[in-house]
Amino acid sequence: RGLWKEARLPRVDPYGFERPKDFDYVSYEEFFSRYLVILTRRAIKWSKLLKGNNRIQKSLKDMNRTFPDNVQFRKTANPCLQQTLYNVLVAYGHHNKTVGYCQGMNFIAGYLILITKNEEESFWLLDALIGRILPDYYSPAMMGLKTDQEVLGELVRKKVPAVADLMDRHGVMWTLIVSRWFICLFIDILPVETVLRIWDCIFYEGSKIIFRVALALIKQHQAFILEATNLPDICDKFKQITRGTFVTECHTFMQKIFTEPGSLSMATVNKLRETCRAKLVAQGSTNNI
């Protein structure tokens, strides 16, 4: 019966990504049968919200490497989304000459295109992310990205001190562990459904959601991470915590990111950003002497 169920389910997910050979179809089908009820409820809620008056106000050499496992981005696809992606990134490069194009933007723009199926909508959503929600993540110096990685380190020191101590003992820099979490907004790190739910919150509540996700992952797996005894082991533990049931059950996961890390105001995040940015600037000045 299990093999029959597997045969019925497609090898390509609803977003166009090919599933791995060892994909657990049985567990996924059990999860999705429950999740469909939640999706239906949320769709009705969003429909009512958008119909009402209370609308929410809130070098392109990477083309061939963007989602090679997605059938819609292959050159044989009709239409091939590579051209759409190229158009969006070129347009954004002209629109924001300070940023131009930076690695990582192709994955974010690619996800936006997969969801909206529209060049213009994808362009403006990309502009909102890069220009307003994630300032300086993709600028030449990437100061915003570096700053936020340091901010995460300080938040871990406050909320999960044992993990911070482990990182300090082994001299592990946060940039080595979480840079892709930030620059790709968890694309290819967490399951697609989970990433999209996270993005909903990022567009609505801002970049502090990234810290909530990171802290929830670390806090939930604190005991597992603390088993690490060296740098390669720590890196491996952080890869493993982004897999499994905890991140696949996206609805429960999203509830966890708002409870597991405890209180986290934007004022707290901004204060830490000021401190961490000043420290990075001072370090840069010292290195240039």
Secondary structure, DSSP 8 states (H G I E B T S, - for coil): -HHHHHHHS-SB-TTSBB--TT--HHHHHHHHHHHHHHHHHHHHHHHHHHHSS-------TTGGGS-TTBGGGSTTSSS-HHHHHHHHHHHHHHH-TTT---TTHHHHHHHHHHHH--HHHHHHHHHHIIIIISTTSSSTT-HHHHHHHHHHHHHHHHH-HHHHHHHHHTT--HHHHHHHHHHTTTTTTS-HHHHHHHHHHHHHH-THHHHHHHHHHHHHTHHHHTT--SHHHHHHHHHHTTSSHHHHSHHHHHHHHTTTT----HHHHHHHHHHHHHHHHHHHHHHH-
